[in-house]
Amino acid sequence: MTNMHTLNLYHAPGTRSLRILWLLEELGLPYELEPVAFTLPTTPFTQTSPFGKLPALEDGDVTMVESGAILEYILERYGRGRLAPAVGTPQRAAFLQWVHFAEATAMPPFGEITRHTLFKPEAERIPAVVADARARAAAGLAVIEQALSGSDYLLGSDFSAADVMMGYTLLSARWHGVLSDAYPNLVRYMARLEARPAFQKALRS
């Protein structure tokens, strides 16, 4: 393994930092948590962490944000081939697709729902935005539901870090009342993810 520092993770329960904490637990890497009291953002980049964002990771002289980027960095530097297919393989293409689908496609509607039901002053909340976001969220879940037909995980029978990325997205879907029994593959998939000891430990932190 590359010589490593103890990784410092800025973390608040319920935020995207759960992805990185879960990954670190799955890989058995040494880390220290920097607890952050999440505050409702009146302006962007307001958390008490590097760049005012969560998650944030410090690894020696490296400081970075964005959960997907942090996940790929940790895998490349310390993963030793675990939880990700080899670069250049067909499975690697599917892995990258789902890592980025989880955040770039499936996740944004939940941000819109949160902004217009929690963050914004009540007078500025737009119900039509929430309705549109729920429809887009359902469309994204339908894609994942189909992809999991006959598969335990996004890459087939093997758990990977793409499932870590997607697991948090589906938690968000549940919290927003979008994930339901209408998606039986997703319900079974979430049960498999939630049974993992690393997930359970991360969720308690």
N, C-alpha and C positions, 0 to 999 in steps of 0.2 A: 504494500500500500504506500502511496505517496506520504511522505512525512506530513503530519497534519497537526494543526492547532486544535484545541477544543473549540468547537464552533459555538458562536454566540447567536442565539435566535431571539429576535424580538417577537413576542407572542402575546396575543389576547385571545381568550376563549371565544369560539364562534366565528373567528375570522379566517381568512385564507392561510394564516400561519399554521393552522391545523394540518394542512397538507405537508408542510416541511417537517413539523414535529413528528407526524406519522411516518414519513420517509426515514427520518433519522432513527426512529425506533425499529423500523423494519431492517435497516442496515446495521444496527448495533453500533452506531458511531457515537463518540463522546461529544456532549454538548452541554451548554449552560443556557438556561432560559433567562431572558431579560423581560420580566413581566411588564406589560403596557396596559394601562387602564384605557380601554377604547372609549373615545368620546365621539358624539354625533358631530360629523364634520360640517361646520358652518361655512368653511371654505376648504378647498382641496388641500391635501398634504398637511394635515394638522396633528397627526399622532406624534407622541414623544418618542420618535425612533428616527434612524437615518432616513433622510428624504421625506420624513413625515408620513411614511407608509408602513403598512403591514402586509406580509411579513418583511423583515429585513434580516439579513445574515451578515455576520462578520466572521471572516476566516483569515486571521493574521492581517495582512495589508489589504485584503479584498473586502469590500463592503458592497452589497448589492440588494436590490429589491426585485419584485415581480416573482410570484410563486413558481410559474413555469420555468423561468430562467434559472432560479435558484435550484429547482429540482434537477434540471439538466446539468448544472454545474456540479452539484454534489455527486450525481451518478458518474460523470466523466472523471472527476478528480478522485473520488473515494469508493465508487461502487464496485470496482473489480469485476465488472461484467454482470453484476447482480441486478435484477429487476428491470433490465432493458436489453433488447436484442442487439446483436453486434451491428456496428455501423456498416452500411452498405447492403444489408440483407433486406429481403422483402418484408420481413416482420418489423424491421426498423422503420420502414415507411409507415406501416400501420400504427406503430407505437407513437411516432411523431404526430401523425394525424390526430389520434385521440388525446394526446397531451394538450394539443392546441385547440381542438374542438371543445374540450372541457371548459376552457377559460374564454376563448375568443368567440365561440358560437353559442354554447349552451348557457353560459353564465350571465351575459349582459342583461337579459330580461329581468333577472332577479334584482339587479342593481336598480333598474327602473322602478320595479315594484316597491323596493325599499325606500327609494327617494320620495315616491309619491304616496306612501302610506305612513312613513316614519320621519324621514329627515327633513322634508320641507315643511314650512309652516302650513297649517291646515288650509288657509286661504289660497295657497299656491298649488295645492295638490290637484291633479287633473285625473279624474276617474277614467277617461278615455285612454290615457297613457297606460294606466294599470291594466285595463282590459286588453289592450294591444300587446303589452308585455306578457301577459298570461297566455295569450294565443301563440306568441312566438316561443315561449318556454315550452308549451305543449308540443309544438312542432319539433323542437330540439329533442325532447324526451322520446318522441316517436322514432326518431332516427336511431337513438341508442337502443331503444326497445327492440327494433328490428335487428340491429347488429349483434345483440346478445342472444338471438334465437338459436338454441342448440349449443350455446357456449357458456362456460362458467364465468369467464372474464373477457375483457375486450380483445385480448390476443388469443383467445381460445381457452385451453385448459390451464394455462400458466398465469398466475398473478404477476403483475408488473407495476411499475411506477405510473403508468397511464391510468391504472385503476385508482391509485392514490389521488391523482388529479381529479378524476371523475367522481370519486366518492364524495369529496367535499361539495362538488356541484350538485349532486343528488341530495345531500343533506340540506343544502339551500332550497332545493325544490320541495323537500318535505316541509321545511320550516315555513315556506310560503304557501303550503296547501296545494301544490301543483302535482306532486308525486302521489299517486293513489293506486288502488287495486286495478285501475284501468291499464296499468303497465305491469303485468305479472312477471315478465322477465326482469324488470328493474327491481321489483320488490324482492325477488329471490336473490338477485345480485347484491342488493344492499345488505341482506341478511348474511351473505357470505363475507362481505367486507367487514361488517360490524362484529362478526365473530372472531376476527383476528386480534390476538393479544396486543399487537402494536397499535392498532386503531383504538382499542379500549383504553390503553394507557394514555395515548395522546389526547383523547377526548376528556379524560379526567384532569388533565394538567391545566 
